[in-house]
Amino acid sequence: VYVGPAWRRRGLARAVSTEMIGWARLRGFRRLLLHVADWNQGARRLYESLGFVATGTTERLPHDPSIIEHEMALDLA
């Protein structure tokens, strides 16, 4: 979830993420995956507070290999 600088710290990412989790649960999804850039500790803390955990899988962004993204998962079942 990208939130522009002028709109950060207002709970928008949490609200969107919470809605997405609810949407997925209603439709019977069993697991959600997302990726967080290694430098984005704020996003990582947000997702951890929602129950996501790091899977240990990482990958480099194709358009900027200097950025490593960490996979996080939330089991819904």
CYANA upper distance limits for C-alpha pairs under 8 A (distance plus 0.5 A):
  1 VAL  CA     13 ALA  CA      6.61
  1 VAL  CA     16 VAL  CA      8.27
  1 VAL  CA     17 SER  CA      8.13
  2 TYR  CA     13 ALA  CA      8.01
  3 VAL  CA      7 TRP  CA      6.79
  3 VAL  CA      8 ARG  CA      6.55
  3 VAL  CA     12 LEU  CA      7.91
  3 VAL  CA     13 ALA  CA      7.30
  4 GLY  CA      8 ARG  CA      6.95
  7 TRP  CA     12 LEU  CA      8.23
  8 ARG  CA     12 LEU  CA      7.83
 11 GLY  CA     15 ALA  CA      6.59
 12 LEU  CA     16 VAL  CA      6.61
 13 ALA  CA     17 SER  CA      6.45
 14 ARG  CA     18 THR  CA      6.42
 14 ARG  CA     46 LEU  CA      7.57
 15 ALA  CA     19 GLU  CA      6.70
 16 VAL  CA     20 MET  CA      6.68
 17 SER  CA     21 ILE  CA      6.67
 18 THR  CA     22 GLY  CA      6.75
 18 THR  CA     50 LEU  CA      8.27
 19 GLU  CA     23 TRP  CA      6.53
 20 MET  CA     24 ALA  CA      6.64
 21 ILE  CA     25 ARG  CA      6.70
 21 ILE  CA     32 LEU  CA      8.44
 22 GLY  CA     26 LEU  CA      6.69
 23 TRP  CA     27 ARG  CA      6.98
 24 ALA  CA     28 GLY  CA      6.90
 24 ALA  CA     29 PHE  CA      5.77
 24 ALA  CA     32 LEU  CA      8.50
 25 ARG  CA     29 PHE  CA      6.11
 25 ARG  CA     30 ARG  CA      7.94
 25 ARG  CA     76 LEU  CA      6.99
 29 PHE  CA     76 LEU  CA      7.34
 29 PHE  CA     77 ALA  CA      8.20
 30 ARG  CA     75 ASP  CA      6.50
 30 ARG  CA     76 LEU  CA      5.33
 30 ARG  CA     77 ALA  CA      5.48
 31 ARG  CA     73 ALA  CA      7.30
 31 ARG  CA     74 LEU  CA      6.09
 31 ARG  CA     75 ASP  CA      4.94
 31 ARG  CA     76 LEU  CA      5.83
 31 ARG  CA     77 ALA  CA      7.76
 32 LEU  CA     73 ALA  CA      6.03
 32 LEU  CA     74 LEU  CA      5.65
 32 LEU  CA     75 ASP  CA      7.05
 32 LEU  CA     76 LEU  CA      8.01
 33 LEU  CA     71 GLU  CA      7.24
 33 LEU  CA     72 MET  CA      6.14
 33 LEU  CA     73 ALA  CA      5.03
 33 LEU  CA     74 LEU  CA      7.11
 34 LEU  CA     71 GLU  CA      6.14
 34 LEU  CA     72 MET  CA      5.84
 34 LEU  CA     73 ALA  CA      7.05
 35 HIS  CA     69 GLU  CA      6.11
 35 HIS  CA     70 HIS  CA      5.75
 35 HIS  CA     71 GLU  CA      4.93
 35 HIS  CA     72 MET  CA      6.55
 36 VAL  CA     40 ASN  CA      7.20
 36 VAL  CA     43 ALA  CA      7.49
 36 VAL  CA     44 ARG  CA      7.01
 36 VAL  CA     69 GLU  CA      5.58
 36 VAL  CA     70 HIS  CA      5.71
 36 VAL  CA     71 GLU  CA      7.08
 36 VAL  CA     72 MET  CA      8.05
 37 ALA  CA     67 ILE  CA      7.01
 37 ALA  CA     68 ILE  CA      6.26
 37 ALA  CA     69 GLU  CA      4.70
 37 ALA  CA     70 HIS  CA      6.81
 38 ASP  CA     67 ILE  CA      7.37
 38 ASP  CA     68 ILE  CA      6.03
 38 ASP  CA     69 GLU  CA      6.07
 38 ASP  CA     70 HIS  CA      7.07
 40 ASN  CA     44 ARG  CA      6.95
 41 GLN  CA     45 ARG  CA      6.61
 42 GLY  CA     46 LEU  CA      6.77
 43 ALA  CA     47 TYR  CA      6.72
 44 ARG  CA     48 GLU  CA      6.61
 45 ARG  CA     49 SER  CA      6.63
 46 LEU  CA     50 LEU  CA      7.03
 47 TYR  CA     51 GLY  CA      7.00
 47 TYR  CA     52 PHE  CA      5.87
 47 TYR  CA     53 VAL  CA      8.38
 48 GLU  CA     52 PHE  CA      5.29
 48 GLU  CA     53 VAL  CA      6.57
 51 GLY  CA     74 LEU  CA      6.62
 52 PHE  CA     72 MET  CA      6.27
 52 PHE  CA     73 ALA  CA      5.55
 52 PHE  CA     74 LEU  CA      5.02
 52 PHE  CA     75 ASP  CA      8.41
 53 VAL  CA     72 MET  CA      5.66
 53 VAL  CA     73 ALA  CA      5.92
 53 VAL  CA     74 LEU  CA      7.10
 54 ALA  CA     70 HIS  CA      7.43
 54 ALA  CA     71 GLU  CA      6.41
 54 ALA  CA     72 MET  CA      4.77
 54 ALA  CA     73 ALA  CA      6.93
 55 THR  CA     70 HIS  CA      8.31
 55 THR  CA     71 GLU  CA      6.32
 55 THR  CA     72 MET  CA      6.00
 55 THR  CA     73 ALA  CA      7.00
 56 GLY  CA     70 HIS  CA      7.56
 56 GLY  CA     71 GLU  CA      7.30
 57 THR  CA     70 HIS  CA      6.60
 57 THR  CA     71 GLU  CA      5.95
 58 THR  CA     68 ILE  CA      7.03
 58 THR  CA     69 GLU  CA      5.97
 58 THR  CA     70 HIS  CA      5.08
 58 THR  CA     71 GLU  CA      6.47
 59 GLU  CA     68 ILE  CA      6.11
 59 GLU  CA     69 GLU  CA      5.90
 59 GLU  CA     70 HIS  CA      7.34
 60 ARG  CA     64 ASP  CA      7.84
 60 ARG  CA     65 PRO  CA      5.49
 60 ARG  CA     66 SER  CA      7.43
 60 ARG  CA     67 ILE  CA      6.22
 60 ARG  CA     68 ILE  CA      5.00
 60 ARG  CA     69 GLU  CA      6.58
 61 LEU  CA     65 PRO  CA      5.55
 61 LEU  CA     66 SER  CA      7.96
 61 LEU  CA     67 ILE  CA      6.34
 61 LEU  CA     68 ILE  CA      6.92
 61 LEU  CA     69 GLU  CA      7.56
